[in-house]
Amino acid sequence: MKPPHLAPYTQAGDLFYLSGQLPFDQTGKIISDDLGEQTMQTLRNIEGLLATMGLSRNDIVKTTIWLVPGTDFATFNDRYADFFGDHKPARSTVFSQLALPTAKIEIEVIAHRS
């Protein structure tokens, strides 16, 4: 099987569109089966990718979240709020099956360089 055919991000003017990020650890494996841990790992992965572009979490203007049906939305929402603090990007959250069966969350973001 070929690796996924995608770029980690695409830039259009001052906007950066990040491909959906998953809770991979440094070895490329999905961490634990705990949604809270997976949420924080995914957000840390996003933050790391943004840093390579000179951006931070405060530059995120929109997130789209996919959660596996039946996961604990409140746990996700608490970790998400802890990560962003007072910064509140626009957000859409949907329940869906994910391509990797061990992943419980996928997050894509749009960031803006001001």
Contacts in CASP RR format, 6 or more apart in sequence:
PFRMAT RR
TARGET T0000
AUTHOR 0000-0000-0000
METHOD contacts of the structure
MODEL  1
MKPPHLAPYTQAGDLFYLSGQLPFDQTGKIISDDLGEQTMQTLRNIEGLL
ATMGLSRNDIVKTTIWLVPGTDFATFNDRYADFFGDHKPARSTVFSQLAL
PTAKIEIEVIAHRS
6 19 0 8 1.000
7 19 0 8 1.000
8 18 0 8 1.000
8 19 0 8 1.000
8 49 0 8 1.000
9 16 0 8 1.000
9 17 0 8 1.000
9 18 0 8 1.000
9 19 0 8 1.000
9 49 0 8 1.000
9 53 0 8 1.000
10 16 0 8 1.000
10 17 0 8 1.000
11 17 0 8 1.000
11 53 0 8 1.000
14 112 0 8 1.000
14 113 0 8 1.000
14 114 0 8 1.000
15 110 0 8 1.000
15 111 0 8 1.000
15 112 0 8 1.000
15 113 0 8 1.000
16 50 0 8 1.000
16 53 0 8 1.000
16 55 0 8 1.000
16 59 0 8 1.000
16 110 0 8 1.000
16 111 0 8 1.000
16 112 0 8 1.000
16 113 0 8 1.000
17 108 0 8 1.000
17 110 0 8 1.000
18 46 0 8 1.000
18 49 0 8 1.000
18 50 0 8 1.000
18 108 0 8 1.000
18 109 0 8 1.000
18 110 0 8 1.000
18 111 0 8 1.000
19 108 0 8 1.000
20 106 0 8 1.000
20 107 0 8 1.000
20 108 0 8 1.000
21 42 0 8 1.000
21 45 0 8 1.000
21 46 0 8 1.000
21 49 0 8 1.000
21 106 0 8 1.000
21 107 0 8 1.000
21 108 0 8 1.000
21 109 0 8 1.000
22 30 0 8 1.000
22 42 0 8 1.000
22 45 0 8 1.000
22 98 0 8 1.000
22 100 0 8 1.000
22 103 0 8 1.000
22 105 0 8 1.000
22 106 0 8 1.000
23 30 0 8 1.000
23 31 0 8 1.000
23 37 0 8 1.000
23 38 0 8 1.000
23 39 0 8 1.000
23 41 0 8 1.000
23 42 0 8 1.000
23 45 0 8 1.000
23 103 0 8 1.000
23 104 0 8 1.000
23 105 0 8 1.000
24 30 0 8 1.000
24 31 0 8 1.000
24 41 0 8 1.000
24 45 0 8 1.000
25 31 0 8 1.000
25 41 0 8 1.000
30 38 0 8 1.000
30 100 0 8 1.000
30 102 0 8 1.000
30 103 0 8 1.000
31 37 0 8 1.000
31 38 0 8 1.000
31 41 0 8 1.000
32 38 0 8 1.000
33 102 0 8 1.000
33 104 0 8 1.000
35 67 0 8 1.000
35 71 0 8 1.000
35 72 0 8 1.000
35 75 0 8 1.000
35 76 0 8 1.000
35 104 0 8 1.000
35 105 0 8 1.000
36 75 0 8 1.000
36 76 0 8 1.000
36 79 0 8 1.000
38 103 0 8 1.000
38 104 0 8 1.000
38 105 0 8 1.000
39 75 0 8 1.000
39 76 0 8 1.000
39 79 0 8 1.000
39 80 0 8 1.000
39 83 0 8 1.000
39 105 0 8 1.000
40 79 0 8 1.000
40 83 0 8 1.000
42 105 0 8 1.000
42 106 0 8 1.000
42 107 0 8 1.000
43 57 0 8 1.000
43 79 0 8 1.000
43 80 0 8 1.000
43 83 0 8 1.000
43 107 0 8 1.000
46 57 0 8 1.000
46 60 0 8 1.000
46 107 0 8 1.000
46 109 0 8 1.000
47 56 0 8 1.000
47 57 0 8 1.000
50 56 0 8 1.000
50 57 0 8 1.000
50 59 0 8 1.000
50 60 0 8 1.000
50 109 0 8 1.000
50 111 0 8 1.000
53 111 0 8 1.000
53 113 0 8 1.000
54 113 0 8 1.000
55 111 0 8 1.000
55 113 0 8 1.000
57 83 0 8 1.000
57 84 0 8 1.000
57 87 0 8 1.000
58 87 0 8 1.000
59 111 0 8 1.000
59 112 0 8 1.000
59 113 0 8 1.000
59 114 0 8 1.000
60 84 0 8 1.000
60 87 0 8 1.000
60 89 0 8 1.000
60 109 0 8 1.000
60 110 0 8 1.000
60 111 0 8 1.000
61 89 0 8 1.000
61 90 0 8 1.000
61 110 0 8 1.000
61 111 0 8 1.000
61 112 0 8 1.000
62 89 0 8 1.000
62 90 0 8 1.000
62 91 0 8 1.000
62 92 0 8 1.000
62 109 0 8 1.000
62 110 0 8 1.000
63 89 0 8 1.000
63 90 0 8 1.000
63 91 0 8 1.000
63 92 0 8 1.000
63 107 0 8 1.000
63 108 0 8 1.000
63 109 0 8 1.000
63 110 0 8 1.000
64 91 0 8 1.000
64 92 0 8 1.000
64 93 0 8 1.000
64 94 0 8 1.000
64 107 0 8 1.000
64 108 0 8 1.000
64 109 0 8 1.000
65 76 0 8 1.000
65 80 0 8 1.000
65 91 0 8 1.000
65 92 0 8 1.000
65 93 0 8 1.000
65 94 0 8 1.000
65 105 0 8 1.000
65 106 0 8 1.000
65 107 0 8 1.000
66 93 0 8 1.000
66 94 0 8 1.000
66 95 0 8 1.000
66 96 0 8 1.000
66 98 0 8 1.000
66 105 0 8 1.000
66 106 0 8 1.000
66 107 0 8 1.000
67 73 0 8 1.000
67 76 0 8 1.000
67 93 0 8 1.000
67 94 0 8 1.000
67 95 0 8 1.000
67 96 0 8 1.000
67 104 0 8 1.000
67 105 0 8 1.000
68 95 0 8 1.000
68 96 0 8 1.000
68 97 0 8 1.000
68 98 0 8 1.000
68 103 0 8 1.000
68 104 0 8 1.000
68 105 0 8 1.000
69 95 0 8 1.000
69 96 0 8 1.000
69 97 0 8 1.000
70 95 0 8 1.000
71 95 0 8 1.000
71 104 0 8 1.000
71 105 0 8 1.000
73 93 0 8 1.000
76 93 0 8 1.000
76 105 0 8 1.000
80 91 0 8 1.000
89 109 0 8 1.000
98 104 0 8 1.000
98 105 0 8 1.000
98 106 0 8 1.000
END
